[in-house]
Structure formats: C-alpha cells, structure tokens
Amino acid sequence: QVQLVESGGGVVQPGGSLRLSCATSGFNFSAVSMDWFRRMAPGKDREWVAQSSRFEPMTFYTDSVKGRFTISRDNANNTVYLQMDTLKPEDPATYFCQRATASGPWGQGTQVTVSS
C-alpha cells in the first residue's frame, strides 16, 4: 500500500534553513509528480507549496515560497525533498508530501517552527 513518511522538520530561527524529506513506497515513484503541502494550523486546509513533475526537471511553486524553497526528487530512492531557505515567520506549519492529483493516504507530516 502507499506509504509516505515525512521527516526533517524542527525549530529554526528566521532566515534559517531546513531540508525536509519524504520517503515513499507502494507506488511507481518515478511515474508520478510529487507535491509538498503545508497545514498552517490544526483544522485548516492544507495548502499546496511545490511540485516536482515526473517530467524532470520541471518544478512549480506557490508564490510565497518562490526563490526560497527548492523541491527535488531522487527516483532511485523514491524520495522527494524540500529545501527551505530564508525561512520566515509565516512559514511554520506541518508539511506533508503527496502524489499529485491523489487524495490520500497522507503521512503524519513533519512540523516546522520558526522562532527567534
């Protein structure tokens, strides 16, 4: 079955960096585009952050993270990454990865906190 396991979150100061990872299994990773989403607060909808197209090297970003976040993928290891630089106070959230156009299942996410 499909499994998505996010990791790499933590506490960082404004302007700092984190690298998130999402290890996947149960589907043909290289054949699908992969997204990162974030949920800013419990009960709020997840918002789309970035996509790594299956047609590498195409990537897409929401405007608020363009120039600061970089999505990448390792097809040999079925893993997608999100390099987050110049983190801002508005970036804290639980971050999730997901197959593009899929509605689930979702992993547990990884928490990012930006605090001085």
Secondary structure, 3 states (H helix, E strand, C coil): CCEEEEECCEEECCCCCEEEEEEEECCCHHHCCEEEEEECCCCCCCEEEEEECCCCCCEEECHHHCCCEEEEEECCCCEEEEEECCCCCCCCEEEEEEECCCCCCCCCCEEEEECC
